[in-house]
Amino acid sequence: QVRLVESGGGLVQPGGRLNISCAASGFIFSEAAMSWHRHFTGKEYEEREFVARISSSGLSTYYHRSVRGRFTISRDVAKQTVLLQMTNLNPEDSGVYYCKPSVGEHWGQGMPVTGSP
């Protein structure tokens, strides 16, 4: 059974930084690309915006233009975790962040990140 557990969210001041991580199990982690998505407060459930993606090898990363240069995605195969390091946060980054593997349609429970105005 695929399990994805996000952790590390919270309240951040403008310009602050925050790391969120995702612990994955139930699939071959080393063979799956991993991505982060976010759901903005007030939008419909299905509107989850792509944030960042890292290839199965960890050699390639992709970012939404709004976070490029501020966010960094990485993965630890031994720990089966994927990390999203967020810097220079602003209120527009607020939302619930989800990690997702490239295999199947699985989502974690989500981790709220709130940027204070």
N, C-alpha and C positions, 0 to 999 in steps of 0.2 A: 504494500500500500504506500503510495507516494505521500510524503509528509514534508511540509515546508513551514518552518517556524521563524518568523521575523522577530527581531528584537532591536532595541536601541533608540527608538523614536523619542520624541519629547518636544519641549518648547525651546525655541531658539530665538535669540535677539537678532535683529537685522545685521547682516554681515558676519554672523556667527558660523560655527561649523558643527556638524553632527555626523556620526557614523551609524549606519544601520546594517545589520547583518541578517543572513538567512541561512538557517541550518537545514540541509536537505537530506532526505533518506527515501528509500523505497524504489530507487531506480539507479542505473549506472551513471553516477554523477560525472565521471570523466568523459562520457560520451555525449553529454548534453550541453548545448549552449544555455546560458542563464541570462535572464533579463530582469530588469526592474521596471515597474509601471506604477503610475499613481492615479488615484481617483480624487478629483477635486471636490471639495465639500460643496454640496448643493447641486451637483450634476447627477444625472441618472446613473444607476448602478453599472450599466454596461460601458460607460464612457471612462475608460482607463487609458490614460495617455502613456505612450512609450517613453521611457526615460533613458535607459542605457542597456546595453547588451554586451556580453563577453562570450567569445567562442568557446567551444569545448576544450580546445588546447590552451586557452588563455592568452593566445598570441594576438588576437584581434578584438578590438573594442569599438563600440558605436554609441553615439550619444545624440539625444535630441538637441537641436540647435540652441535651445534655451538654457541648457545646462552644460554645454560643451565648454571646457576650460574651468569649470567650477566643481563638477562632480567627477569622481573616479570610481570605476567598477573594477573589482579584482576577485579572484577566487583562490581557495585553498583546497586542493584536491584531497589531501590527507585528512582534513577536517570536514570535508564536504560542506563547505560554507562559501557563500558569496557575499562580498562586502560592498557597500556603497558609501564612499566618503564624500560628504557634501560640505562645500565651503562657500563663503560669501552668500549665505542664504538670505532670501528676501521673502516677504509675505506671500508672494505668488508661488513660492515653492511648497506652500502648505497643502497638505492632503494626506491621504492614506496610501502608503507605499506597499506594494506587493512584489514578491519575487515569483518568477515563473520559469520552469525549465522548458526547453524546446520540445520535449517529448510529452505528448498528451496535452490535455487541457486541465492543468492543475494550478491552483493558486493557494498561497498561504492565507492566513487570517487577516493579514494587513497590519501595518504599523503606522500610527498617526505621527505626522510631523507638523508642528504648528509654529509658524513664524509670527512672532508678536509684531504688531505694527509700530 
